[in-house]
């Protein structure tokens, strides 16, 4: 049997040892209180725990909610088995319901072209914004990779850039001619506004410091609005998704797109085939004998 005291001890360990936020601990507390009510003093075994999970599904809860509750129960029993080695963990063989991955949103090619044409390149802010937008679309870079870009990472002669992604993993990515030209046009202006705290950053605020993530979001949304694209449909991540989708639609090999985007697994990249019906139609037409 699992007691309230054991649950409290586990939650204290989460807060103190693992540093989880009070909000997360509070959510786990509600989940585990519900679990104790279901057990009603019975000793949990695999069948009883599976019945608890089935009861959650019967209530029509979202898969993400069920997954969180399972995580709380699994964590509790793992904690108890470590504290008392004689206790067996009834959740060892428990499956977590699969969560559907939402389809990424992508702009149409004509929308992206309007967005890229939006900055007024006769002005310093316009040159910076043009270089920024062209770079993000050309490389599919994440906003963090764009913000962290240094001049030494760029090789505009060879049209390539070293991006530092998640886990400080680096990858070499080509840059298109339009993006290279836009960056070359921006760099002399960058030298004029560069401040002492900018370091070697490529993209700067107009005060001379390294540009912030929030500023990049604002730039993308403001130029999207100027291009006639609703603000809620545009973001740096949507621009990254658009680059990937358009490469897949253009016939790019998924492995190459995986390398360009810095995805850890091909499964992440494959989602772009689901948002490109034209790509699926072309593959079907070329490969199916009765197409």
Phi and psi restraints in degrees (value plus and minus 20) as a CYANA .aco file:
   2 UNK   PHI    -123.2   -83.2
   2 UNK   PSI     112.4   152.4
   3 UNK   PHI    -127.3   -87.3
   3 UNK   PSI     143.7   183.7
   4 UNK   PHI     -82.0   -42.0
   4 UNK   PSI     -55.8   -15.8
   5 UNK   PHI     -83.1   -43.1
   5 UNK   PSI     -61.1   -21.1
   6 UNK   PHI     -84.9   -44.9
   6 UNK   PSI     -59.2   -19.2
   7 UNK   PHI     -83.5   -43.5
   7 UNK   PSI     -63.6   -23.6
   8 UNK   PHI     -81.7   -41.7
   8 UNK   PSI     -61.2   -21.2
   9 UNK   PHI     -82.1   -42.1
   9 UNK   PSI     -61.8   -21.8
  10 UNK   PHI     -84.7   -44.7
  10 UNK   PSI     -63.8   -23.8
  11 UNK   PHI     -86.7   -46.7
  11 UNK   PSI     -56.2   -16.2
  12 UNK   PHI     -82.3   -42.3
  12 UNK   PSI     -59.5   -19.5
  13 UNK   PHI     -85.3   -45.3
  13 UNK   PSI     -58.6   -18.6
  14 UNK   PHI     -81.4   -41.4
  14 UNK   PSI     -62.2   -22.2
  15 UNK   PHI     -93.3   -53.3
  15 UNK   PSI     -64.2   -24.2
  16 UNK   PHI    -103.0   -63.0
  16 UNK   PSI     -68.6   -28.6
  17 UNK   PHI    -105.0   -65.0
  17 UNK   PSI     -58.9   -18.9
  18 UNK   PHI    -118.4   -78.4
  18 UNK   PSI     -30.2     9.8
  19 UNK   PHI      49.1    89.1
  19 UNK   PSI       8.3    48.3
  20 UNK   PHI     -88.1   -48.1
  20 UNK   PSI     131.9   171.9
  21 UNK   PHI     -89.7   -49.7
  21 UNK   PSI     135.2   175.2
  22 UNK   PHI     -76.4   -36.4
  22 UNK   PSI     -56.4   -16.4
  23 UNK   PHI     -85.0   -45.0
  23 UNK   PSI     -61.4   -21.4
  24 UNK   PHI     -86.7   -46.7
  24 UNK   PSI     -62.4   -22.4
  25 UNK   PHI     -83.1   -43.1
  25 UNK   PSI     -58.9   -18.9
  26 UNK   PHI     -84.9   -44.9
  26 UNK   PSI     -59.2   -19.2
  27 UNK   PHI     -85.1   -45.1
  27 UNK   PSI     -62.0   -22.0
  28 UNK   PHI     -83.4   -43.4
  28 UNK   PSI     -56.9   -16.9
  29 UNK   PHI     -82.1   -42.1
  29 UNK   PSI     -63.8   -23.8
  30 UNK   PHI     -84.1   -44.1
  30 UNK   PSI     -61.5   -21.5
  31 UNK   PHI     -83.1   -43.1
  31 UNK   PSI     -63.7   -23.7
  32 UNK   PHI     -94.9   -54.9
  32 UNK   PSI     -49.4    -9.4
  33 UNK   PHI     -84.6   -44.6
  33 UNK   PSI     -59.7   -19.7
  34 UNK   PHI     -83.9   -43.9
  34 UNK   PSI     -58.7   -18.7
  35 UNK   PHI     -84.1   -44.1
  35 UNK   PSI     -64.5   -24.5
  36 UNK   PHI     -83.0   -43.0
  36 UNK   PSI     -58.6   -18.6
  37 UNK   PHI     -82.9   -42.9
  37 UNK   PSI     -58.5   -18.5
  38 UNK   PHI     -86.8   -46.8
  38 UNK   PSI     -62.2   -22.2
  39 UNK   PHI     -84.6   -44.6
  39 UNK   PSI     -56.9   -16.9
  40 UNK   PHI      30.8    70.8
  40 UNK   PSI      24.1    64.1
  41 UNK   PHI      67.2   107.2
  41 UNK   PSI     -24.0    16.0
  42 UNK   PHI     -98.9   -58.9
  42 UNK   PSI     134.6   174.6
  43 UNK   PHI    -101.0   -61.0
  43 UNK   PSI     100.2   140.2
  44 UNK   PHI     -89.4   -49.4
  44 UNK   PSI     115.8   155.8
  45 UNK   PHI    -151.1  -111.1
  45 UNK   PSI     153.1   193.1
  46 UNK   PHI     -73.9   -33.9
  46 UNK   PSI     -59.6   -19.6
  47 UNK   PHI     -86.1   -46.1
  47 UNK   PSI     -60.6   -20.6
  48 UNK   PHI     -89.2   -49.2
  48 UNK   PSI     -60.3   -20.3
  49 UNK   PHI     -85.2   -45.2
  49 UNK   PSI     -60.6   -20.6
  50 UNK   PHI     -82.9   -42.9
  50 UNK   PSI     -56.8   -16.8
  51 UNK   PHI     -84.1   -44.1
  51 UNK   PSI     -57.3   -17.3
  52 UNK   PHI     -82.5   -42.5
  52 UNK   PSI     -64.7   -24.7
  53 UNK   PHI     -84.0   -44.0
  53 UNK   PSI     -60.9   -20.9
  54 UNK   PHI     -81.9   -41.9
  54 UNK   PSI     -57.3   -17.3
  55 UNK   PHI     -85.2   -45.2
  55 UNK   PSI     -51.9   -11.9
  56 UNK   PHI     -88.5   -48.5
  56 UNK   PSI     -61.6   -21.6
  57 UNK   PHI     -85.3   -45.3
  57 UNK   PSI     -57.6   -17.6
  58 UNK   PHI     -84.5   -44.5
  58 UNK   PSI     -45.6    -5.6
  59 UNK   PHI    -100.9   -60.9
  59 UNK   PSI     -23.1    16.9
  60 UNK   PHI      54.8    94.8
  60 UNK   PSI       4.3    44.3
  61 UNK   PHI     -90.2   -50.2
  61 UNK   PSI     133.5   173.5
  62 UNK   PHI     -85.3   -45.3
  62 UNK   PSI     130.6   170.6
  63 UNK   PHI     -78.8   -38.8
  63 UNK   PSI     -55.7   -15.7
  64 UNK   PHI     -86.3   -46.3
  64 UNK   PSI     -57.1   -17.1
  65 UNK   PHI     -88.2   -48.2
  65 UNK   PSI     -64.0   -24.0
  66 UNK   PHI     -82.3   -42.3
  66 UNK   PSI     -61.5   -21.5
  67 UNK   PHI     -81.6   -41.6
  67 UNK   PSI     -58.4   -18.4
  68 UNK   PHI     -87.0   -47.0
  68 UNK   PSI     -61.1   -21.1
  69 UNK   PHI     -86.1   -46.1
  69 UNK   PSI     -59.6   -19.6
  70 UNK   PHI     -83.6   -43.6
  70 UNK   PSI     -60.6   -20.6
  71 UNK   PHI     -80.5   -40.5
  71 UNK   PSI     -61.1   -21.1
  72 UNK   PHI     -84.3   -44.3
  72 UNK   PSI     -65.0   -25.0
  73 UNK   PHI     -87.3   -47.3
  73 UNK   PSI     -63.3   -23.3
  74 UNK   PHI     -83.0   -43.0
  74 UNK   PSI     -63.2   -23.2
  75 UNK   PHI     -82.6   -42.6
  75 UNK   PSI     -59.9   -19.9
  76 UNK   PHI     -81.1   -41.1
  76 UNK   PSI     -68.4   -28.4
  77 UNK   PHI     -90.5   -50.5
  77 UNK   PSI     -51.3   -11.3
  78 UNK   PHI     -85.1   -45.1
  78 UNK   PSI     -60.7   -20.7
  79 UNK   PHI     -82.8   -42.8
  79 UNK   PSI     -65.2   -25.2
  80 UNK   PHI     -85.5   -45.5
  80 UNK   PSI     -57.9   -17.9
  81 UNK   PHI     -89.8   -49.8
  81 UNK   PSI     -48.2    -8.2
  82 UNK   PHI     -96.9   -56.9
  82 UNK   PSI     -56.5   -16.5
  83 UNK   PHI     -92.6   -52.6
  83 UNK   PSI     -56.7   -16.7
  84 UNK   PHI    -149.5  -109.5
  84 UNK   PSI      73.5   113.5
  85 UNK   PHI     -75.3   -35.3
  85 UNK   PSI     -42.7    -2.7
  86 UNK   PHI     -95.4   -55.4
  86 UNK   PSI     -37.5     2.5
  87 UNK   PHI     -97.9   -57.9
  87 UNK   PSI     112.3   152.3
  88 UNK   PHI    -111.8   -71.8
  88 UNK   PSI     130.7   170.7
  89 UNK   PHI    -112.9   -72.9
  89 UNK   PSI      91.7   131.7
  90 UNK   PHI     -98.9   -58.9
  90 UNK   PSI     -19.7    20.3
  91 UNK   PHI    -124.8   -84.8
  91 UNK   PSI     -14.6    25.4
  92 UNK   PHI     -76.3   -36.3
  92 UNK   PSI     -62.7   -22.7
  93 UNK   PHI    -118.4   -78.4
  93 UNK   PSI      -7.8    32.2
  94 UNK   PHI     -96.1   -56.1
  94 UNK   PSI     110.2   150.2
  95 UNK   PHI    -108.0   -68.0
  95 UNK   PSI     123.2   163.2
  96 UNK   PHI    -117.1   -77.1
  96 UNK   PSI     109.8   149.8
  97 UNK   PHI     -79.2   -39.2
  97 UNK   PSI     120.9   160.9
  98 UNK   PHI     -95.9   -55.9
  98 UNK   PSI     113.7   153.7
  99 UNK   PHI    -113.6   -73.6
  99 UNK   PSI     111.8   151.8
 100 UNK   PHI     -89.3   -49.3
 100 UNK   PSI     112.9   152.9
 101 UNK   PHI    -105.6   -65.6
 101 UNK   PSI     103.0   143.0
 102 UNK   PHI     -84.6   -44.6
 102 UNK   PSI     125.8   165.8
 103 UNK   PHI     -90.0   -50.0
 103 UNK   PSI     117.2   157.2
 104 UNK   PHI     -89.0   -49.0
 104 UNK   PSI     126.0   166.0
 105 UNK   PHI    -108.6   -68.6
 105 UNK   PSI     119.2   159.2
 106 UNK   PHI    -156.5  -116.5
 106 UNK   PSI     125.7   165.7
 107 UNK   PHI    -102.1   -62.1
 107 UNK   PSI     136.6   176.6
 108 UNK   PHI     -91.5   -51.5
 108 UNK   PSI     137.0   177.0
 109 UNK   PHI     -79.4   -39.4
 109 UNK   PSI     -61.3   -21.3
 110 UNK   PHI     -86.3   -46.3
 110 UNK   PSI     -49.7    -9.7
 111 UNK   PHI     -89.2   -49.2
 111 UNK   PSI     -62.3   -22.3
 112 UNK   PHI     -83.6   -43.6
 112 UNK   PSI     -61.6   -21.6
 113 UNK   PHI     -82.7   -42.7
 113 UNK   PSI     -59.2   -19.2
 114 UNK   PHI     -84.7   -44.7
 114 UNK   PSI     -59.3   -19.3
 115 UNK   PHI     -83.4   -43.4
 115 UNK   PSI     -63.9   -23.9
 116 UNK   PHI     -88.5   -48.5
 116 UNK   PSI     -47.1    -7.1
 117 UNK   PHI    -105.7   -65.7
 117 UNK   PSI     -25.6    14.4
 118 UNK   PHI     -87.8   -47.8
 118 UNK   PSI     -61.4   -21.4
 119 UNK   PHI     -82.8   -42.8
 119 UNK   PSI     123.4   163.4
 120 UNK   PHI    -106.6   -66.6
 120 UNK   PSI      80.5   120.5
 121 UNK   PHI     -97.8   -57.8
 121 UNK   PSI     -16.1    23.9
 122 UNK   PHI    -104.3   -64.3
 122 UNK   PSI     -23.2    16.8
 123 UNK   PHI    -138.7   -98.7
 123 UNK   PSI     138.6   178.6
 124 UNK   PHI     -83.3   -43.3
 124 UNK   PSI     -67.8   -27.8
 125 UNK   PHI     -79.6   -39.6
 125 UNK   PSI     -57.5   -17.5
 126 UNK   PHI     -85.5   -45.5
 126 UNK   PSI     -59.2   -19.2
 127 UNK   PHI     -83.1   -43.1
 127 UNK   PSI     -63.3   -23.3
 128 UNK   PHI     -83.0   -43.0
 128 UNK   PSI     -66.7   -26.7
 129 UNK   PHI     -86.4   -46.4
 129 UNK   PSI     -58.0   -18.0
 130 UNK   PHI     -82.6   -42.6
 130 UNK   PSI     -65.7   -25.7
 131 UNK   PHI     -82.3   -42.3
 131 UNK   PSI     -61.0   -21.0
 132 UNK   PHI     -84.1   -44.1
 132 UNK   PSI     -70.4   -30.4
 133 UNK   PHI     -86.3   -46.3
 133 UNK   PSI     -63.2   -23.2
 134 UNK   PHI     -82.4   -42.4
 134 UNK   PSI     -60.5   -20.5
 135 UNK   PHI     -83.7   -43.7
 135 UNK   PSI     -66.4   -26.4
 136 UNK   PHI     -85.5   -45.5
 136 UNK   PSI     -59.2   -19.2
 137 UNK   PHI     -93.8   -53.8
 137 UNK   PSI     -56.9   -16.9
 138 UNK   PHI     -86.9   -46.9
 138 UNK   PSI     -56.1   -16.1
 139 UNK   PHI    -125.0   -85.0
 139 UNK   PSI     -36.2     3.8
 140 UNK   PHI      47.0    87.0
 140 UNK   PSI       4.9    44.9
 141 UNK   PHI     -88.4   -48.4
 141 UNK   PSI     126.2   166.2
 142 UNK   PHI     -89.7   -49.7
 142 UNK   PSI     140.1   180.1
 143 UNK   PHI     -83.4   -43.4
 143 UNK   PSI     -56.6   -16.6
 144 UNK   PHI     -85.5   -45.5
 144 UNK   PSI     -56.2   -16.2
 145 UNK   PHI     -89.6   -49.6
 145 UNK   PSI     -54.8   -14.8
 146 UNK   PHI     -90.0   -50.0
 146 UNK   PSI     -66.0   -26.0
 147 UNK   PHI     -82.4   -42.4
 147 UNK   PSI     -57.2   -17.2
 148 UNK   PHI    -105.2   -65.2
 148 UNK   PSI     -18.2    21.8
 149 UNK   PHI     -87.8   -47.8
 149 UNK   PSI     109.7   149.7
 150 UNK   PHI    -129.6   -89.6
 150 UNK   PSI     138.5   178.5
 151 UNK   PHI     -81.1   -41.1
 151 UNK   PSI     -54.2   -14.2
 152 UNK   PHI     -88.4   -48.4
 152 UNK   PSI     -36.8     3.2
 153 UNK   PHI     -95.8   -55.8
 153 UNK   PSI     -36.9     3.1
 154 UNK   PHI    -113.7   -73.7
 154 UNK   PSI     120.6   160.6
 155 UNK   PHI    -151.2  -111.2
 155 UNK   PSI      69.5   109.5
 156 UNK   PHI     -94.1   -54.1
 156 UNK   PSI     -40.9    -0.9
 157 UNK   PHI     -88.8   -48.8
 157 UNK   PSI     -65.4   -25.4
 158 UNK   PHI    -107.7   -67.7
 158 UNK   PSI     -22.9    17.1
 159 UNK   PHI      34.2    74.2
 159 UNK   PSI      39.3    79.3
 160 UNK   PHI    -164.9  -124.9
 160 UNK   PSI     142.3   182.3
 161 UNK   PHI    -167.5  -127.5
 161 UNK   PSI     125.4   165.4
 162 UNK   PHI    -117.4   -77.4
 162 UNK   PSI      96.6   136.6
 163 UNK   PHI    -122.3   -82.3
 163 UNK   PSI     117.9   157.9
 164 UNK   PHI    -126.1   -86.1
 164 UNK   PSI      89.3   129.3
 165 UNK   PHI    -119.8   -79.8
 165 UNK   PSI    -171.4  -131.4
 166 UNK   PHI     -83.0   -43.0
 166 UNK   PSI     120.7   160.7
 167 UNK   PHI      47.1    87.1
 167 UNK   PSI       2.3    42.3
 168 UNK   PHI      38.8    78.8
 168 UNK   PSI       4.1    44.1
 169 UNK   PHI     -99.8   -59.8
 169 UNK   PSI     112.3   152.3
 170 UNK   PHI    -124.1   -84.1
 170 UNK   PSI     128.9   168.9
 171 UNK   PHI    -165.2  -125.2
 171 UNK   PSI     130.4   170.4
 172 UNK   PHI    -117.5   -77.5
 172 UNK   PSI     105.1   145.1
 173 UNK   PHI    -146.9  -106.9
 173 UNK   PSI     115.6   155.6
 174 UNK   PHI     -93.0   -53.0
 174 UNK   PSI     135.1   175.1
 175 UNK   PHI    -138.9   -98.9
 175 UNK   PSI     113.6   153.6
 176 UNK   PHI     -90.4   -50.4
 176 UNK   PSI     143.6   183.6
 177 UNK   PHI     -81.0   -41.0
 177 UNK   PSI     -60.7   -20.7
 178 UNK   PHI     -82.8   -42.8
 178 UNK   PSI     -61.7   -21.7
 179 UNK   PHI     -88.3   -48.3
 179 UNK   PSI     -61.7   -21.7
 180 UNK   PHI     -82.0   -42.0
 180 UNK   PSI     -61.9   -21.9
 181 UNK   PHI     -84.5   -44.5
 181 UNK   PSI     -61.7   -21.7
 182 UNK   PHI     -85.4   -45.4
 182 UNK   PSI     -59.4   -19.4
 183 UNK   PHI     -88.4   -48.4
 183 UNK   PSI     -61.1   -21.1
 184 UNK   PHI     -80.9   -40.9
 184 UNK   PSI     -55.5   -15.5
 185 UNK   PHI     -91.7   -51.7
 185 UNK   PSI     -50.5   -10.5
 186 UNK   PHI    -100.1   -60.1
 186 UNK   PSI     -54.8   -14.8
 187 UNK   PHI     -76.6   -36.6
 187 UNK   PSI     -61.1   -21.1
 188 UNK   PHI     -82.3   -42.3
 188 UNK   PSI     -57.2   -17.2
 189 UNK   PHI     -89.3   -49.3
 189 UNK   PSI     -55.9   -15.9
 190 UNK   PHI     -78.7   -38.7
 190 UNK   PSI     -61.2   -21.2
 191 UNK   PHI     -82.8   -42.8
 191 UNK   PSI     -47.9    -7.9
 192 UNK   PHI     -96.3   -56.3
 192 UNK   PSI     -49.1    -9.1
 193 UNK   PHI    -127.1   -87.1
 193 UNK   PSI     -24.7    15.3
 194 UNK   PHI     -79.1   -39.1
 194 UNK   PSI     108.1   148.1
 195 UNK   PHI    -123.3   -83.3
 195 UNK   PSI     154.7   194.7
 196 UNK   PHI     -85.4   -45.4
 196 UNK   PSI     -49.6    -9.6
 197 UNK   PHI    -114.5   -74.5
 197 UNK   PSI     -10.7    29.3
 198 UNK   PHI    -102.9   -62.9
 198 UNK   PSI     -41.4    -1.4
 199 UNK   PHI      42.2    82.2
 199 UNK   PSI    -154.6  -114.6
 200 UNK   PHI    -124.4   -84.4
 200 UNK   PSI      -0.1    39.9
 201 UNK   PHI     -79.4   -39.4
 201 UNK   PSI     119.8   159.8
 202 UNK   PHI     -99.1   -59.1
 202 UNK   PSI     -65.3   -25.3
 203 UNK   PHI    -123.8   -83.8
 203 UNK   PSI     101.6   141.6
 204 UNK   PHI    -138.6   -98.6
 204 UNK   PSI     137.0   177.0
 205 UNK   PHI     -93.1   -53.1
 205 UNK   PSI     146.4   186.4
 206 UNK   PHI     -94.0   -54.0
 206 UNK   PSI     -23.9    16.1
 207 UNK   PHI    -113.3   -73.3
 207 UNK   PSI     -24.6    15.4
 208 UNK   PHI      79.7   119.7
 208 UNK   PSI     -17.7    22.3
 209 UNK   PHI    -117.6   -77.6
 209 UNK   PSI     143.5   183.5
 210 UNK   PHI     -77.2   -37.2
 210 UNK   PSI     115.2   155.2
 211 UNK   PHI     -85.7   -45.7
 211 UNK   PSI     129.0   169.0
 212 UNK   PHI    -116.4   -76.4
 212 UNK   PSI     142.8   182.8
 213 UNK   PHI     -79.9   -39.9
 213 UNK   PSI     -63.8   -23.8
 214 UNK   PHI     -82.0   -42.0
 214 UNK   PSI     -58.0   -18.0
 215 UNK   PHI     -83.5   -43.5
 215 UNK   PSI     -58.5   -18.5
 216 UNK   PHI     -83.6   -43.6
 216 UNK   PSI     -63.1   -23.1
 217 UNK   PHI     -78.5   -38.5
 217 UNK   PSI     -64.7   -24.7
 218 UNK   PHI     -83.5   -43.5
 218 UNK   PSI     -62.2   -22.2
 219 UNK   PHI     -81.6   -41.6
 219 UNK   PSI     -67.4   -27.4
 220 UNK   PHI     -81.9   -41.9
 220 UNK   PSI     -66.3   -26.3
 221 UNK   PHI     -88.5   -48.5
 221 UNK   PSI     -59.2   -19.2
 222 UNK   PHI     -87.2   -47.2
 222 UNK   PSI     -60.5   -20.5
 223 UNK   PHI     -94.6   -54.6
 223 UNK   PSI     -48.6    -8.6
 224 UNK   PHI     -83.5   -43.5
 224 UNK   PSI     -62.4   -22.4
 225 UNK   PHI     -82.8   -42.8
 225 UNK   PSI     -61.3   -21.3
 226 UNK   PHI     -84.8   -44.8
 226 UNK   PSI     -49.3    -9.3
 227 UNK   PHI    -106.8   -66.8
 227 UNK   PSI     -16.2    23.8
 228 UNK   PHI      62.5   102.5
 228 UNK   PSI      -2.5    37.5
 229 UNK   PHI    -121.4   -81.4
 229 UNK   PSI     106.8   146.8
 230 UNK   PHI     -74.6   -34.6
 230 UNK   PSI     116.9   156.9
 231 UNK   PHI     -77.1   -37.1
 231 UNK   PSI     -55.4   -15.4
 232 UNK   PHI     -91.6   -51.6
 232 UNK   PSI     -33.6     6.4
 233 UNK   PHI    -111.7   -71.7
 233 UNK   PSI     -27.2    12.8
 234 UNK   PHI    -141.5  -101.5
 234 UNK   PSI     120.6   160.6
 235 UNK   PHI    -184.8  -144.8
 235 UNK   PSI     146.4   186.4
 236 UNK   PHI     -76.6   -36.6
 236 UNK   PSI     -56.9   -16.9
 237 UNK   PHI     -91.7   -51.7
 237 UNK   PSI     -54.9   -14.9
 238 UNK   PHI     -84.3   -44.3
 238 UNK   PSI     -56.2   -16.2
 239 UNK   PHI     -84.2   -44.2
 239 UNK   PSI     -59.6   -19.6
 240 UNK   PHI     -84.4   -44.4
 240 UNK   PSI     -65.8   -25.8
 241 UNK   PHI     -81.1   -41.1
 241 UNK   PSI     -59.1   -19.1
 242 UNK   PHI     -83.5   -43.5
 242 UNK   PSI     -63.8   -23.8
 243 UNK   PHI     -78.8   -38.8
 243 UNK   PSI     -65.6   -25.6
 244 UNK   PHI     -85.6   -45.6
 244 UNK   PSI     -65.8   -25.8
 245 UNK   PHI     -81.5   -41.5
 245 UNK   PSI     -63.5   -23.5
 246 UNK   PHI     -88.6   -48.6
 246 UNK   PSI     -52.8   -12.8
 247 UNK   PHI     -87.2   -47.2
 247 UNK   PSI     -61.1   -21.1
 248 UNK   PHI     -84.9   -44.9
 248 UNK   PSI     -62.4   -22.4
 249 UNK   PHI     -83.9   -43.9
 249 UNK   PSI     -49.2    -9.2
 250 UNK   PHI    -101.9   -61.9
 250 UNK   PSI     -18.8    21.2
 251 UNK   PHI      76.9   116.9
 251 UNK   PSI      -7.8    32.2
 252 UNK   PHI     -85.7   -45.7
 252 UNK   PSI     121.8   161.8
 253 UNK   PHI     -86.7   -46.7
 253 UNK   PSI     116.3   156.3
 254 UNK   PHI     -81.1   -41.1
 254 UNK   PSI     -54.5   -14.5
 255 UNK   PHI     -84.8   -44.8
 255 UNK   PSI     -58.3   -18.3
 256 UNK   PHI     -86.8   -46.8
 256 UNK   PSI     -61.3   -21.3
 257 UNK   PHI     -84.7   -44.7
 257 UNK   PSI     -58.3   -18.3
 258 UNK   PHI     -78.0   -38.0
 258 UNK   PSI     -65.4   -25.4
 259 UNK   PHI     -84.6   -44.6
 259 UNK   PSI     -62.6   -22.6
 260 UNK   PHI     -82.8   -42.8
 260 UNK   PSI     -61.5   -21.5
 261 UNK   PHI    -105.2   -65.2
 261 UNK   PSI     -35.6     4.4
 262 UNK   PHI      57.3    97.3
 262 UNK   PSI       9.7    49.7
 263 UNK   PHI     -94.1   -54.1
 263 UNK   PSI     119.1   159.1
 264 UNK   PHI     -90.4   -50.4
 264 UNK   PSI     -53.5   -13.5
 265 UNK   PHI    -152.1  -112.1
 265 UNK   PSI     135.2   175.2
 266 UNK   PHI     -87.5   -47.5
 266 UNK   PSI     -44.0    -4.0
 267 UNK   PHI     -80.0   -40.0
 267 UNK   PSI     -56.4   -16.4
 268 UNK   PHI     -85.9   -45.9
 268 UNK   PSI     -58.5   -18.5
 269 UNK   PHI     -92.8   -52.8
 269 UNK   PSI     -52.4   -12.4
 270 UNK   PHI     -82.6   -42.6
 270 UNK   PSI     -40.0     0.0
 271 UNK   PHI     -82.2   -42.2
 271 UNK   PSI     -43.3    -3.3
 272 UNK   PHI     -92.1   -52.1
 272 UNK   PSI     -38.0     2.0
 273 UNK   PHI     -92.5   -52.5
 273 UNK   PSI     -41.4    -1.4
 274 UNK   PHI    -100.0   -60.0
 274 UNK   PSI     -41.1    -1.1
 275 UNK   PHI    -121.8   -81.8
 275 UNK   PSI     -11.0    29.0
 276 UNK   PHI    -146.6  -106.6
 276 UNK   PSI      58.6    98.6
 277 UNK   PHI     -80.6   -40.6
 277 UNK   PSI     -49.8    -9.8
 278 UNK   PHI     -84.2   -44.2
 278 UNK   PSI     -59.0   -19.0
 279 UNK   PHI     -83.6   -43.6
 279 UNK   PSI     -64.3   -24.3
 280 UNK   PHI     -83.9   -43.9
 280 UNK   PSI     -59.0   -19.0
 281 UNK   PHI     -84.3   -44.3
 281 UNK   PSI     -61.8   -21.8
 282 UNK   PHI     -86.1   -46.1
 282 UNK   PSI     -62.4   -22.4
 283 UNK   PHI     -82.0   -42.0
 283 UNK   PSI     -62.9   -22.9
 284 UNK   PHI     -82.5   -42.5
 284 UNK   PSI     -65.8   -25.8
 285 UNK   PHI     -82.1   -42.1
 285 UNK   PSI     -59.4   -19.4
 286 UNK   PHI     -99.4   -59.4
 286 UNK   PSI     -45.6    -5.6
 287 UNK   PHI    -130.4   -90.4
 287 UNK   PSI     -45.7    -5.7
 288 UNK   PHI    -106.8   -66.8
 288 UNK   PSI     108.8   148.8
 289 UNK   PHI     -86.1   -46.1
 289 UNK   PSI     -39.2     0.8
 290 UNK   PHI    -134.4   -94.4
 290 UNK   PSI       6.0    46.0
